[in-house]
């Protein structure tokens, strides 16, 4: 409806020129679906036109018709020392965002998002060109190289527009507003996002990637700019009024609110529907959901394991667990998993998890580490615990700052070690057969035939002489002759094939991977985005805390505590009582902040609070619980919608953000409202604040329509709804925190996947919990030994001192009880 209204309003006043521009940029972008974990159509391929609209002017030709330079040339992204002095330097050189710095030497008069740019637009009465992206975005690099480094295009932009460059990871609130507009008016979205605004920031035309010049019937950026300039001069009222109408429609269409007297939907019904929808999209052979490209989607996997936990005796519960574990297993074996240097790539371009998009994102590592450690609890399989440790090893080594914070991402593209200046997708990660043979020439003693270490490695990991990447998975020709490692055989089958023991195979493969990892350190590295985001650091905090608790690994718990201290030291403004969105690594490896700093958004608060609750349960140090309570109070004050319930994504008082949105999708990251629903429930049990339980219920009520109609869009929120329904168990342990008997009881709890529980420690040295929950004062050790109580629905078990008895109690709930 919005698309038709837009076209009609433009065409009735001025012909079809603006409408013609509207979707011209959809082709070739790093798609919104890919970034969000939605149903993307393919690896760097164009979304199809919306059904029913066949206009060739409104929909560009597929990407394959663009100039070869779009596919074959890689932008430098502003990295590395320049071979010649920069001809241009703009005001972005003063910024700290790696993405903005990549554009600091464009011949474009770029402004960062802020009052200076807004004032210039109003004073000069010019339209704003807003370009949004992020530092590891492939098509952002392409558009920079083709258009923003072009002197002529740069001059047109600078003379006729106020040009604003925005890092979507720094300002997700602004990105969401204009992405909502682009999706509503063009039927697709992605990055780089290109939007034209009035001086009062209202959008009137938008798209994504534009080639620099016309190709066939598809307009290039130069033509688009010319047409917008003409329309701005001759038809401005129509542009502004149609943009206004769309904005008003979006305000109504994106509203999420609870109706008076409503309650949350029934959790079992919603959970069953969510399971059915996931089962319908499940791909049985390799796991995952839908066909290529395949995304990890940890929110789906965590839902399936939670669904199993309350449906263990049903066929649906068993199927849900099988879906989750099979997906995690196949991903671990696939090329999406970096077998040499650990961690996971962003997504797979094929259905078998083989050829990835090689970008590595912090939020993926965080959520996958939690999913794998949870799978180890559920199944007892060592493989899953090993993969979780593998992910955290990668993050500790490659994405960790000495301050305790975590960097955001590693790019997919880098310069090949064979030489040249042109970056290629995956160059840092792939191997030729000759490289493997040269690196692993030693003969293997005791084998059934004369074989080298390379022969065994190549067999096990599917390395082929001609390369193992099909043409369909390599549309740019960047991986020709290369191999992406993927486990093709079990260790047992490889052992049988070469007549050596399983232990020997494991030893050979581990030694080979170590040698290859050493070689990789000498290759040119991909760009590292050293921005440290509060929200993603919160996700990573959860990962270290939960893995450390399950594994009983003190080093992981120490790293989690270090991350907690980093957040408090560098991303918490105690004077203003405000979370800060981001900080940066300086040239001397120090932590830097911009002035003024960007205040945190809802996801920053929600993800940090969740991380702090997980850190408390892992360490039982109440300082983390105390800070979580403090942050929740601030989150409520800043973002809670008193009228409709739930939280706005950003501060409603910010007049530069035109839409007040409530994220209604668990995608590449969970919705902050989904996480908040769980946080509120957990904190109500820790603090005795009944109003937080009510807020959690009101939040879930606000999203009732979405939960009822399409729960597959909000699997993390469905988990929170289930936790409300099944009520949380309060596991209270009375004892000294580091005493062996206390540690044994805690280990018994952590060995199990208990999605509906809170764990707390009561001892004489800590009054925080007893002040908030006076009933805890009546619980004590039995005969001087650490003692556990399990409470639910105001009824507690009789005290338990044996770890195995506690395990049985938590698994089946059968024991004598006493009234609380």
C-alpha positions in Angstrom: 0.0 0.0 0.0 2.8 2.4 0.9 4.6 1.7 -2.4 1.5 2.3 -4.4 0.6 5.5 -2.5 4.1 6.8 -3.0 4.1 6.2 -6.7 0.6 7.6 -7.2 1.4 10.8 -5.2 4.5 11.4 -7.3 3.0 10.5 -10.6 -0.1 12.7 -10.2 2.0 15.8 -9.7 5.1 15.4 -11.8 5.4 12.3 -13.9 7.4 9.3 -12.7 10.9 10.5 -12.3 11.2 10.2 -8.5 9.5 6.8 -8.5 11.9 5.7 -11.2 14.8 6.4 -8.8 13.2 4.8 -5.8 14.4 1.3 -6.2 17.3 1.9 -8.5 19.7 1.1 -5.8 18.5 -2.2 -4.5 20.7 -4.3 -6.6 24.1 -5.4 -5.3 23.8 -4.3 -1.7 24.8 -6.2 1.4 21.2 -7.1 2.1 19.2 -6.3 5.2 18.2 -9.9 5.3 21.8 -11.1 5.3 22.7 -8.7 8.1 19.6 -9.3 10.2 19.6 -13.1 9.7 16.4 -13.0 7.7 15.6 -14.9 4.6 18.2 -13.4 2.2 18.0 -14.4 -1.4 21.7 -15.1 -2.0 25.3 -14.2 -1.6 25.7 -10.7 -3.0 22.8 -11.2 -5.4 19.9 -9.0 -6.1 16.5 -9.4 -4.4 13.8 -10.1 -7.0 11.2 -7.4 -7.7 8.1 -7.5 -5.5 5.4 -9.7 -7.1 3.0 -8.0 -9.4 5.3 -5.1 -10.5 7.0 -5.7 -13.8 8.2 -2.2 -14.5 11.8 -2.4 -15.8 12.3 1.3 -14.8 11.3 0.7 -11.2 13.4 -2.5 -10.8 17.0 -2.7 -11.9 18.4 -5.5 -13.9 20.1 -8.4 -11.9 23.6 -7.7 -10.6 25.2 -9.9 -13.3 24.4 -7.2 -15.9 26.5 -4.6 -14.1 30.0 -3.7 -15.1 32.7 -6.3 -14.2 34.4 -3.8 -12.0 31.5 -4.1 -9.6 32.4 -7.8 -9.0 36.1 -8.0 -9.6 37.5 -4.9 -7.9 37.7 -4.6 -4.1 37.9 -1.3 -2.3 40.8 -0.7 0.0 38.4 0.6 2.6 40.9 3.2 3.5 43.3 0.7 5.0 47.1 0.6 4.9 49.6 3.3 4.2 48.9 5.2 1.0 51.3 4.8 -1.9 50.9 8.6 -2.6 49.8 11.5 -0.4 46.1 11.9 -0.1 44.6 14.4 -2.5 41.6 15.0 -0.3 41.0 15.0 3.4 37.5 15.8 4.7 36.2 16.3 8.3 35.6 12.6 8.7 39.4 12.4 9.4 38.6 13.7 12.9 36.2 10.8 13.6 37.0 7.5 15.4 34.6 5.2 13.6 36.6 2.8 11.3 33.8 3.1 8.8 33.8 6.9 8.7 37.6 6.9 8.6 37.5 4.8 5.5 35.8 7.8 3.8 38.0 10.5 5.2 39.9 11.0 1.9 37.0 11.0 -0.5 36.5 14.1 -2.6 33.2 14.5 -0.9 32.4 17.2 1.7 31.2 14.6 4.2 29.7 15.5 7.6 29.1 13.0 10.4 25.5 12.8 11.6 25.1 15.8 13.9 23.9 19.4 14.4 26.6 20.9 12.1 25.2 19.1 9.1 21.6 19.8 10.1 22.3 23.5 10.5 24.1 23.7 7.1 21.2 22.0 5.4 18.7 24.4 6.9 20.8 27.5 6.4 21.5 26.7 2.7 18.1 25.0 2.2 19.7 22.0 0.6 18.6 18.4 0.6 20.7 15.9 2.6 22.3 12.9 1.1 22.6 10.3 3.9 24.9 7.3 3.2 24.8 4.5 5.8 27.1 1.5 6.1 29.6 -0.3 8.2 33.3 -1.0 8.0 33.2 -4.6 6.9 30.4 -4.2 4.3 31.6 -5.4 0.9 29.2 -3.3 -1.2 30.0 -0.2 0.9 33.6 -0.6 -0.2 32.5 -1.0 -3.8 30.3 2.1 -3.8 33.1 4.1 -2.2 35.6 3.1 -4.8 33.3 3.6 -7.8 31.4 6.7 -6.7 32.7 8.4 -3.6 36.3 8.4 -4.9 35.1 9.8 -8.3 36.0 13.5 -8.6 33.0 14.4 -10.7 30.5 12.7 -8.5 32.2 14.1 -5.4 31.8 17.6 -6.8 28.1 17.1 -7.6 27.4 15.8 -4.2 29.3 18.5 -2.4 27.9 21.4 -4.4 24.3 20.3 -4.3 23.7 18.3 -1.1 24.7 18.2 2.5 26.4 14.9 2.6 26.3 12.8 5.8 28.1 9.6 6.3 26.8 7.4 9.1 28.1 4.2 10.7 25.0 2.0 11.3 26.7 0.2 14.2 27.3 3.6 16.0 23.8 4.9 15.4 21.4 1.9 15.0 18.5 4.2 15.9 19.0 6.4 12.8 19.7 3.4 10.6 16.5 1.7 11.6 14.4 4.7 10.9 15.6 5.2 7.3 15.9 1.4 6.6 12.2 1.2 7.6 11.5 3.9 5.0 13.6 2.2 2.3 12.0 -1.2 2.8 8.5 0.3 2.8 9.1 2.3 -0.4 11.3 -0.1 -2.4 10.5 -3.6 -1.3 14.0 -4.3 -0.1 16.9 -3.0 1.8 20.6 -3.3 2.5 23.9 -1.5 2.9 25.2 0.9 1.7 21.9 2.6 2.3 21.4 5.8 0.3 18.6 8.1 1.4 17.8 11.7 0.4 16.2 13.9 3.2 14.7 17.3 3.5 16.6 19.8 5.7 14.3 18.7 8.6 15.5 15.1 8.2 12.4 13.7 6.5 13.2 11.1 3.8 11.7 11.5 0.3 13.8 9.0 -1.8 15.9 6.0 -0.9 17.7 3.0 -2.2 20.9 1.1 -1.5 23.9 0.5 -3.7 24.1 2.6 -6.9 26.7 2.1 -9.7 28.4 5.3 -10.6 26.9 5.7 -14.1 24.0 4.4 -16.2 24.0 0.8 -17.4 21.3 0.0 -19.9 17.9 1.2 -18.5 19.3 1.3 -15.0 20.3 4.8 -13.8 23.7 5.3 -12.1 24.3 7.6 -9.2 25.3 10.6 -11.4 21.9 10.4 -13.1 20.1 9.8 -9.9 21.7 12.9 -8.4 20.8 15.0 -11.4 17.2 13.9 -11.3 16.9 14.6 -7.6 18.4 18.1 -8.1 15.9 18.8 -10.8 12.9 17.5 -8.8 14.1 19.5 -5.7 14.1 22.7 -7.8 10.9 22.1 -9.8 8.7 19.8 -7.7 9.8 20.1 -4.1 6.3 20.4 -2.6 5.3 17.0 -4.1 8.5 15.4 -2.8 8.0 16.7 0.7 4.3 16.0 1.0 4.6 12.4 -0.3 7.5 11.8 2.1 5.4 13.2 4.9 2.5 10.9 4.1 4.8 7.8 4.1 6.3 8.9 7.4 2.9 9.2 9.0 1.9 5.8 7.6 5.1 4.3 9.0 4.4 5.7 12.4 1.0 4.0 12.5 2.2 0.8 10.8 5.2 0.3 13.1 3.3 1.0 16.4 3.5 -1.8 19.0 1.3 -1.4 22.0 -0.8 -3.4 24.5 -4.5 -2.8 24.6 -6.1 -2.1 28.0 -7.1 -5.3 29.8 -5.1 -7.6 27.5 -2.9 -10.4 28.8 0.1 -12.1 27.0 -0.9 -14.9 24.7 -0.8 -18.5 26.0 2.8 -19.6 26.0 2.2 -23.3 25.1 0.2 -22.3 22.0 2.7 -19.7 20.9 5.6 -22.1 21.5 4.0 -24.9 19.5 3.3 -22.6 16.6 6.9 -21.3 16.7 8.1 -24.9 16.6 5.8 -25.8 13.7 7.0 -22.8 11.7 10.6 -23.6 12.3 10.0 -27.3 11.5 8.4 -26.3 8.2 11.5 -24.3 7.2 14.0 -26.8 8.5 16.4 -28.3 6.0 16.9 -31.9 7.1 20.1 -33.0 5.3 22.5 -30.3 6.6 20.3 -28.6 9.2 19.6 -24.9 9.3 16.5 -23.1 8.0 15.5 -22.7 4.4 17.9 -23.0 1.5 21.0 -21.0 0.6 22.2 -18.7 1.9 22.1 -20.2 5.3 22.5 -18.2 8.5 23.5 -19.7 11.9 20.4 -18.1 13.6 21.3 -18.9 17.3 18.0 -17.5 18.5 16.2 -20.3 16.6 18.5 -23.0 18.1 18.2 -21.7 21.6 14.4 -21.7 21.3 14.4 -25.3 20.0 16.5 -26.4 23.0 14.2 -24.5 25.4 11.2 -26.0 23.7 12.6 -29.5 24.2 13.3 -28.8 27.9 9.5 -28.5 28.6 8.4 -31.1 26.0 11.0 -33.9 26.6 8.5 -36.7 26.5 6.8 -35.7 23.2 7.7 -36.4 19.7 7.8 -32.7 19.0 10.2 -32.1 21.8 12.5 -34.8 20.5 12.3 -33.4 17.0 13.1 -29.9 18.2 16.3 -31.1 20.0 17.3 -33.1 16.9 16.9 -30.1 14.7 19.1 -27.9 17.0 21.8 -30.5 17.6 22.1 -31.6 13.9 22.3 -27.9 12.8 25.0 -27.2 15.3 26.9 -30.3 14.4 26.8 -29.7 10.6 27.9 -26.1 11.1 30.8 -27.2 13.2 31.9 -29.5 10.4 31.3 -27.0 7.6 33.4 -24.3 6.0 31.5 -21.6 7.9 33.6 -22.8 10.9 37.2 -21.7 10.6 39.0 -25.0 11.2 42.4 -23.4 11.3 42.0 -20.1 13.2 38.7 -20.8 15.0 35.5 -18.8 15.1 32.6 -18.7 12.7 32.0 -16.7 9.5 28.9 -14.7 8.9 26.8 -17.1 6.8 27.1 -19.9 4.2 26.4 -19.2 0.5 25.3 -22.8 0.0 23.0 -25.3 1.8 25.8 -27.5 3.1 27.6 -24.8 5.2 30.6 -25.1 2.9 31.5 -21.7 1.3 30.9 -18.8 3.6 30.8 -15.1 3.4 34.1 -14.8 5.3 33.3 -11.8 7.5 33.4 -12.6 11.2 31.1 -10.7 13.5 31.4 -10.4 17.3 27.7 -10.9 17.9 27.8 -14.2 16.0 30.7 -15.5 18.1 28.9 -14.5 21.3 25.6 -16.2 20.5 27.1 -19.3 18.9 29.3 -19.9 21.9 26.2 -19.8 24.1 24.4 -22.2 21.7 27.2 -24.7 21.6 27.8 -24.7 25.4 24.1 -25.2 25.9 24.1 -28.1 23.4 26.9 -29.6 25.5 24.7 -29.4 28.6 21.7 -30.9 26.8 23.6 -33.8 25.0 26.7 -34.4 27.0 28.7 -34.4 23.7 32.2 -33.2 24.0 32.2 -31.9 20.4 29.8 -29.0 21.4 31.9 -28.0 24.4 35.1 -28.1 22.2 33.5 -25.8 19.6 32.4 -23.3 22.3 36.0 -23.2 23.6 37.2 -22.9 20.1 35.0 -19.8 19.5 36.2 -18.1 22.7 39.8 -18.9 21.8 39.4 -17.0 18.6 37.7 -14.0 20.4 40.4 -13.9 23.1 43.2 -14.0 20.5 41.8 -11.8 17.6 38.9 -9.7 18.9 40.1 -8.7 22.4 41.5 -5.4 23.5 44.0 -5.2 26.3 41.4 -3.1 28.2 39.1 -6.1 28.4 36.7 -5.0 25.7 35.9 -6.8 22.4 36.3 -5.5 18.9 33.4 -5.6 16.5 34.4 -7.6 13.4 36.9 -8.9 10.9 36.4 -8.1 7.2 35.8 -10.8 4.6 38.3 -9.3 2.1 42.1 -9.1 2.2 45.0 -8.9 -0.2 46.2 -12.3 -1.4 49.5 -13.5 -0.1 50.5 -14.2 -3.7 50.8 -10.4 -4.2 48.9 -7.5 -5.8 46.8 -4.8 -4.2 43.3 -6.0 -5.1 41.5 -7.5 -2.1 39.7 -10.8 -2.5 37.0 -12.5 -0.6 38.4 -15.1 1.7 42.0 -14.7 0.6 43.2 -14.9 4.3 41.4 -18.2 4.9 41.6 -20.4 1.7 44.2 -22.9 0.5 45.4 -24.4 -2.8 46.2 -28.1 -2.9 49.9 -27.2 -3.6 50.1 -25.1 -0.5 48.9 -27.9 1.6 51.2 -30.4 0.0 54.2 -28.1 0.4 53.4 -27.5 4.1 52.7 -31.1 5.0 55.2 -33.3 3.1 56.1 -35.8 5.9 55.4 -39.4 5.3 53.1 -41.1 7.8 54.5 -44.2 9.5 52.3 -47.2 10.0 49.7 -46.3 7.3 48.3 -49.0 5.1 49.9 -47.3 2.1 52.6 -44.7 1.4 50.9 -41.4 2.3 51.9 -38.0 3.5 50.4 -35.9 6.2 49.0 -33.8 3.3 47.2 -36.8 1.8 45.4 -37.5 5.1 44.6 -33.9 5.7 43.3 -33.3 2.2 41.1 -36.4 2.4 39.6 -35.4 5.7 39.0 -31.8 4.8 37.9 -32.2 1.2 40.9 -30.5 -0.4 41.0 -31.0 -4.2 43.7 -30.3 -6.7 41.5 -28.1 -8.7 39.9 -26.4 -5.7 36.6 -27.4 -4.0 34.5 -24.3 -4.6 31.9 -24.6 -7.3 31.4 -21.8 -9.9 27.9 -21.2 -8.5 29.4 -20.4 -5.1 32.1 -18.1 -6.6 30.3 -15.6 -8.9 33.2 -13.2 -8.7 35.9 -15.7 -9.6 37.8 -14.9 -6.4 38.1 -18.5 -5.1 39.1 -20.3 -8.4 41.5 -23.1 -7.6 41.1 -22.5 -3.8 39.8 -24.8 -1.1 37.6 -24.0 1.8 38.2 -26.6 4.5 35.2 -28.7 5.4 35.2 -32.0 7.3 34.1 -34.6 4.8 34.7 -37.7 6.9 34.6 -38.6 10.6 37.9 -39.3 12.3 36.9 -42.9 12.5 36.4 -43.2 8.7 39.6 -41.4 8.0 41.4 -43.7 10.4 39.9 -46.8 8.6 40.8 -45.3 5.1 44.5 -45.1 5.9 44.8 -47.9 8.4 46.0 -45.8 11.4 44.5 -45.3 14.8 42.0 -42.7 15.6 44.4 -41.2 18.1 47.1 -40.9 15.4 44.6 -39.2 13.0 43.6 -36.7 15.7 47.3 -36.0 16.4 48.1 -35.6 12.7 45.2 -33.3 12.0 45.9 -31.1 15.0 49.6 -30.8 14.0 48.6 -29.8 10.5 46.1 -27.2 11.6 48.8 -25.7 13.9 51.2 -25.4 11.0 48.6 -23.8 8.8 47.6 -21.4 11.5 51.3 -20.3 11.6 51.3 -19.7 7.9 48.1 -17.7 8.1 49.8 -15.3 10.6 52.2 -14.3 7.8 49.4 -13.5 5.3 48.0 -10.0 4.9 45.2 -9.7 7.5 41.7 -8.5 6.8 40.6 -5.2 8.1 39.8 -5.3 11.8 37.0 -3.0 13.1 38.3 -2.1 16.5 35.2 -0.2 17.6 34.0 -1.6 20.9 30.2 -1.6 21.1 28.4 -1.8 24.4 25.6 -4.1 23.2 27.9 -6.6 21.5 30.3 -6.6 24.4 27.3 -7.4 26.6 26.5 -10.4 24.4 30.2 -11.5 24.6 30.1 -11.1 28.4 27.2 -13.6 28.5 29.2 -16.1 26.4 32.3 -16.1 28.6 30.2 -16.2 31.8 28.0 -19.1 30.7 30.7 -21.1 29.1 33.0 -20.6 32.1 30.2 -21.7 34.5 29.4 -24.8 32.5 33.0 -25.8 32.0 34.1 -24.8 35.5 36.9 -22.9 33.7 38.4 -20.2 35.9 40.3 -18.5 33.0 37.0 -18.0 31.1 35.3 -16.6 34.3 38.3 -14.2 34.8 37.9 -13.0 31.2 34.2 -12.5 31.8 34.9 -10.4 34.9 37.5 -8.4 32.9 34.8 -7.7 30.3 32.4 -6.6 33.1 35.0 -4.2 34.5 35.7 -2.9 31.0 32.1 -2.0 30.5 32.0 -0.2 33.9 35.3 1.6 33.4 34.9 2.7 29.7 31.2 2.5 28.7 29.4 3.7 31.8 29.2 7.4 32.6 28.6 7.3 36.3 28.1 11.0 36.6 25.3 11.0 34.0 24.1 7.5 34.9 24.3 6.6 31.2 25.6 3.7 29.2 27.8 4.9 26.3 27.3 3.2 22.9 30.9 2.8 21.9 34.6 3.5 22.5 37.6 3.0 20.2 41.1 1.7 20.1 43.6 4.6 19.8 46.8 4.7 17.9 48.8 3.8 21.0 46.4 1.0 21.9 44.6 3.1 24.5 40.9 3.3 24.8 39.5 6.5 23.3 36.1 8.2 23.4 34.6 10.9 21.1 33.2 14.2 22.4 30.4 14.2 23.0 30.1 10.5 23.3 27.1 8.6 21.9 24.6 7.6 24.6 23.6 4.0 24.7 20.5 2.6 23.1 18.0 0.0 24.4 20.1 -3.0 23.1 23.2 -1.6 25.0 21.3 -1.7 28.3 19.4 -4.9 27.7 22.4 -7.0 26.5 24.7 -5.7 29.3 22.1 -6.4 31.9 21.7 -9.9 30.6 25.5 -10.3 30.6 25.7 -9.1 34.2 23.0 -11.5 35.3 24.8 -14.4 33.7 28.1 -13.1 35.2 26.5 -13.1 38.7 25.2 -16.7 38.3 28.7 -17.7 37.1 30.7 -16.0 39.9 28.0 -15.4 42.6 29.5 -12.0 43.2 26.7 -9.6 44.0 28.4 -6.5 42.7 27.3 -7.6 39.2 23.7 -8.2 40.3 23.7 -4.8 42.0 24.8 -3.1 38.8 22.3 -5.0 36.7 19.5 -3.7 39.0 20.9 -0.1 38.7 21.0 -0.4 34.9 17.5 -1.8 34.7 16.2 1.2 36.6 17.9 3.5 34.1 16.6 1.6 31.1 13.1 1.9 32.5 13.5 5.7 32.9 15.0 6.2 29.4 13.0 3.8 27.1 9.8 2.5 28.7 6.6 3.3 26.9 4.2 4.3 29.6 1.2 4.2 27.3 1.7 1.1 25.2 4.2 -1.0 27.2 7.5 -2.3 26.0 10.6 -0.3 25.3 11.5 2.1 22.5 14.8 1.3 20.7 16.1 4.8 21.4 15.5 7.8 23.7 12.0 9.2 22.7 13.3 12.7 23.6 15.7 12.7 20.6 14.0 14.9 18.1 16.4 13.9 15.3 15.0 10.4 15.3 11.7 10.6 13.5 10.3 7.2 14.3 10.0 5.7 17.7 10.4 2.0 17.0 10.2 -1.1 19.0 12.2 -3.9 17.4 9.9 -6.8 16.6 12.3 -9.3 15.1 14.9 -11.6 16.6 17.4 -11.6 13.8 21.2 -11.7 13.7 20.9 -10.2 17.2 18.0 -10.8 19.5 15.5 -8.0 19.9 16.3 -5.9 22.9 12.7 -6.2 23.9 12.9 -10.0 23.8 16.0 -9.9 26.1 14.4 -7.3 28.3 11.4 -9.5 28.9 13.7 -12.1 30.3 15.8 -9.6 32.2 12.8 -8.2 34.0 11.6 -11.6 35.0 15.0 -12.7 36.3 15.5 -9.4 38.2 12.0 -9.6 39.8 13.1 -12.9 41.3 16.4 -11.5 42.5 15.1 -8.2 43.9 11.5 -8.9 44.9 10.3 -6.0 42.7 6.9 -7.2 41.6 6.6 -4.2 39.3 9.3 -5.8 37.1 7.3 -9.0 36.7 4.3 -6.8 35.7 6.4 -4.9 33.2 7.6 -8.1 31.7 4.0 -9.3 31.3 3.0 -5.9 29.8 5.9 -6.0 27.3 4.9 -9.4 26.1 1.3 -8.3 25.9 2.4 -5.4 23.6 3.9 -7.9 21.2 0.9 -10.3 21.4 -0.1 -9.8 17.8 3.3 -10.6 16.5 3.8 -13.5 18.9 0.5 -15.0 17.9 0.7 -14.5 14.1 4.4 -15.0 13.4 6.3 -16.4 16.5 9.1 -17.5 14.2 10.0 -13.8 13.9 10.5 -13.6 17.7 11.9 -17.0 19.0 13.8 -15.3 21.8 10.7 -13.5 23.0 8.8 -16.8 22.8 11.5 -18.2 25.2 10.7 -15.3 27.6 7.0 -16.0 27.3 7.7 -19.6 28.2 9.7 -18.6 31.2 6.7 -16.5 32.4 4.3 -19.4 31.9 6.4 -22.1 33.5 7.7 -19.8 36.3 11.3 -19.7 37.3 12.9 -22.0 39.9 14.9 -20.2 42.5 17.9 -22.3 43.3 19.3 -21.0 46.6 22.7 -22.2 47.8 23.8 -21.4 51.4 27.5 -21.6 51.8 30.9 -19.9 51.4 31.4 -18.8 47.8 34.7 -20.6 47.1 34.4 -23.5 49.4 34.6 -27.0 47.8 31.2 -28.1 49.0 29.6 -24.9 47.6 31.4 -25.3 44.4 30.2 -28.9 44.0 26.6 -27.8 44.4 27.0 -25.0 41.9 28.7 -27.4 39.4 25.7 -29.7 39.7 23.4 -26.8 38.7 25.6 -25.7 35.9 25.8 -29.2 34.4 22.2 -29.0 33.4 20.3 -26.8 30.9 17.7 -25.1 33.0 16.3 -22.2 31.0 13.7 -21.4 33.7 15.8 -20.7 36.8 17.7 -18.2 38.8 20.7 -19.2 40.9 21.7 -17.3 44.0 24.1 -17.7 46.9 23.4 -16.7 50.5 26.2 -16.3 53.0 26.9 -14.2 56.1 29.2 -11.8 54.2 26.6 -10.5 51.7 23.4 -8.7 52.7 22.3 -7.6 49.2 19.9 -10.4 48.4 18.6 -10.8 52.0 17.7 -7.2 52.1 15.6 -7.6 49.0 14.3 -11.1 49.7 13.9 -11.4 53.5 12.8 -15.0 53.2 16.4 -16.0 52.4 17.4 -15.2 56.0 15.5 -18.3 57.1 17.6 -20.5 54.9 20.8 -21.8 56.3 23.5 -24.5 56.0 22.7 -27.9 57.4 25.3 -29.2 59.9 27.8 -26.6 58.6 27.7 -28.0 55.1 26.8 -26.1 51.9 23.1 -26.6 51.4 20.7 -26.1 48.4 17.0 -25.2 48.3 14.9 -25.3 45.2 11.9 -23.0 45.3 9.0 -22.5 42.9 5.5 -21.0 43.3 6.3 -20.1 46.9 7.1 -23.6 47.8 10.7 -24.8 48.6 12.3 -28.2 48.7 13.7 -29.6 51.9 17.4 -28.8 52.1 19.8 -30.8 49.9 23.5 -31.2 50.5 24.5 -33.9 48.0 25.3 -32.6 44.5 23.8 -35.7 42.8 20.6 -35.4 44.8 20.4 -31.8 43.7 20.8 -32.9 40.1 18.0 -35.4 40.4 15.8 -32.8 42.1 16.4 -30.3 39.3 15.8 -32.8 36.6 12.6 -34.4 37.9 11.5 -32.2 40.7 10.7 -35.1 43.0 11.5 -34.4 46.7 9.7 -33.5 49.9 8.8 -29.8 50.1 8.1 -27.3 52.7 6.0 -24.1 52.5 8.1 -20.9 52.0 
